[in-house]
Amino acid sequence: MKIGELWRESLAGGRAWLHGLQDHIRPSAESRHRAEKADPGKTGVAAQPCLPDCQGAYARTTGLPEAFRELFENRPLNGQSPLFAGRESALAALCDAVSAWEASRIGAIALVGPDGVGRTTLLNRMASELTGRDGVTRVTLEHRVRTETDLIQTLSVSLDMAETVSAVEEMALLLRREERRIILVDNAQRVLLRTPDAIGTAEAFVSLVAATQADCLWVVSLKEQAWRRLDYLFGMRAHFSSVIELPYFNREEFVAVMKRRLAAATVPLVFYALEPSDKRGEASKGPDGNNNKAASSAECFLEHLFALSKGNMPAALFYWNAFSTPDPSLKEVVLDPGAGIDFSLLKELDTAALFALAELQAHGCLTAREHSEIFQQDARKSRLQLDALHRQRLLNRSSPGGDDLESIYRIEPIFCAAASVFLDAAHLIY
């Protein structure tokens, strides 16, 4: 079979999956009714360029108490947050691995999952559980680690190394001489950049983990696609005694997580019915309130959120904020269920855009300069391609410095799950 035919067959698989997904995110009858009144002949969500990003959706609740807004903000929970739920079994597995390692068993742990599954929250919780133990170190890779020298410098600072080292082999020897320690590494996908001059950094990191397992328990958190690529390149699974894969929340976990947040809400919530009716839901501080009708409306709303988000918490929080309307007095918040995102945009992307999304999924984030190195093209061309995806609201962009070529692009949380499955079905993630 020719390459072109293989490509068309792979892309057709992705499109078939996408059509199936859209059957589950049709606008509610009430949403369609409101949309038709506002603009006859047009239903569903607004055109894609008008879609707010996560910060835009979060801004809808401006003016409400910060304690309330923080309940529905897309950010990791701290280690002692009472909102922690849905990951108890994964936390227990981590604690069991620590106990096994303390009994002199050699091993390392990988926390693997897509964006939005709570890897950082779980590491925060584990660090809290280990409070009071000696030798617990947290390493968060905030930026891309491009060279072995960068890797050594970053780890030396976080691990508070007693001596200066110039190679990972020297660092491994030093770690083996020191007291045993537990090392929690977040965002480990940032040791990976798929370019000839940078791929050795990932190999150096894997070598360090493998060489020090008797004296260090490494708990490494990274994106699912990055794990798959590193496993393909360096056989990662052979060096990890435990791989904890975190999928998106299932229905029961999702409802438990959201009920924790609703129970802590300090502002009354009014849940509108999912279908047109003369009688709306009534105010309630959460689904466990005394008002049975309000509780039922809250339960239905959570079911609607789950159907739209598929258990992806950043996506669920986006929809929550997008559907929230504080009343003018800021004394209550109306939750009016709307339509889901139209993912058919993914079907219209050209080959270059699809490959860019695939690399973003594997790397977590990319700059235009990194994109240009991967695809061996001019950096300005890469910036134009990434900016086009940003204008379509598929990507968000942050600019920590003044150099546009160093602006950081990430896939918007609401598109992560759909993009991942679509690209998988098209065999573009490897």
Summary of the structure (lengths in Angstrom):
residues: 430
radius of gyration: 23.2
end to end distance: 20.3
largest distance: 73.0
contacts: 1358
relative contact order: 0.15
helix: 52%
strand: 12%
